[in-house]
């Protein structure tokens, strides 16, 4: 039974990551901001391999930030902080 829940969570996280990457790709923001957001998504993706529940929470926070228009600040055009 627990395995079914884990598989459902995996599917949810995979779908959300796909949606998040698509949203970041279409944002009208400077390239440095887009790169910073993409790096955050890559970190969440890597975390999902070790702690799926934590990655799901981090992804929800990330999506909430996107919904609210909260993007990384003080990012140079080359993506460095």
Backbone torsions as a table, in degrees:
resi	resn	phi	psi	omega
1	UNK	NA	-43.9	-179.8
2	UNK	-63.0	-35.0	179.0
3	UNK	-61.5	-38.4	178.2
4	UNK	-62.3	-42.1	177.8
5	UNK	-63.2	-39.7	178.7
6	UNK	-65.4	-40.3	178.2
7	UNK	-66.1	-38.9	177.5
8	UNK	-64.5	-42.6	179.2
9	UNK	-64.3	-40.9	177.6
10	UNK	-59.6	-46.0	179.1
11	UNK	-62.8	-41.2	178.4
12	UNK	-61.8	-48.6	-178.7
13	UNK	-63.2	-42.3	179.3
14	UNK	-60.8	-44.7	178.7
15	UNK	-64.2	-42.5	-179.7
16	UNK	-66.3	-39.6	177.3
17	UNK	-62.7	-41.9	178.1
18	UNK	-61.0	-45.2	178.9
19	UNK	-64.3	-43.0	-178.6
20	UNK	-63.2	-43.7	178.4
21	UNK	-62.1	-41.1	178.9
22	UNK	-64.1	-41.4	179.5
23	UNK	-64.6	-43.9	-179.9
24	UNK	-62.5	-40.7	-179.6
25	UNK	-59.6	-33.0	-174.8
26	UNK	-97.3	-1.1	179.5
27	UNK	-64.8	142.8	175.4
28	UNK	-94.3	76.1	-178.7
29	UNK	-133.2	162.5	175.9
30	UNK	-58.8	152.4	-176.8
31	UNK	-58.5	-36.1	178.8
32	UNK	-62.4	-38.3	177.6
33	UNK	-67.5	-43.3	178.6
34	UNK	-59.8	-42.1	179.6
35	UNK	-64.3	-41.0	179.3
36	UNK	-64.1	-41.7	177.9
37	UNK	-64.9	-40.5	178.9
38	UNK	-64.0	-40.7	177.3
39	UNK	-61.5	-41.3	177.5
40	UNK	-59.9	-42.2	178.9
41	UNK	-65.0	-37.1	177.9
42	UNK	-65.9	-36.8	176.6
43	UNK	-65.1	-43.1	178.4
44	UNK	-63.7	-40.6	178.5
45	UNK	-61.1	-44.9	179.0
46	UNK	-65.0	-39.5	179.7
47	UNK	-63.6	-32.1	-178.8
48	UNK	-61.5	-25.3	179.6
49	UNK	-71.4	-22.3	-175.3
50	UNK	-111.1	-33.2	-177.0
51	UNK	-148.2	88.9	-173.1
52	UNK	-63.4	-40.7	-178.6
53	UNK	-64.8	-42.5	178.1
54	UNK	-64.6	-41.2	178.5
55	UNK	-62.5	-38.6	178.8
56	UNK	-62.8	-42.8	177.8
57	UNK	-63.9	-45.2	179.9
58	UNK	-62.6	-37.7	179.0
59	UNK	-67.6	-38.6	176.4
60	UNK	-62.4	-41.7	177.6
61	UNK	-63.9	-41.8	179.5
62	UNK	-60.2	-47.0	-179.4
63	UNK	-65.2	-37.8	177.3
64	UNK	-62.7	-41.2	177.2
65	UNK	-61.6	-42.3	177.4
66	UNK	-62.1	-44.5	179.9
67	UNK	-59.8	-36.2	-178.0
68	UNK	-88.3	-3.2	-179.7
69	UNK	75.7	22.2	177.6
70	UNK	-89.7	108.6	-178.9
71	UNK	-118.2	160.2	176.9
72	UNK	-57.8	141.4	178.4
73	UNK	-108.8	167.8	177.1
74	UNK	56.0	41.3	177.1
75	UNK	-103.9	128.9	178.3
76	UNK	-74.6	163.7	-178.3
77	UNK	-63.3	-22.3	178.3
78	UNK	-87.5	0.7	177.3
79	UNK	94.2	-6.6	179.2
80	UNK	-79.9	154.1	-178.6
81	UNK	-89.5	NA	NA
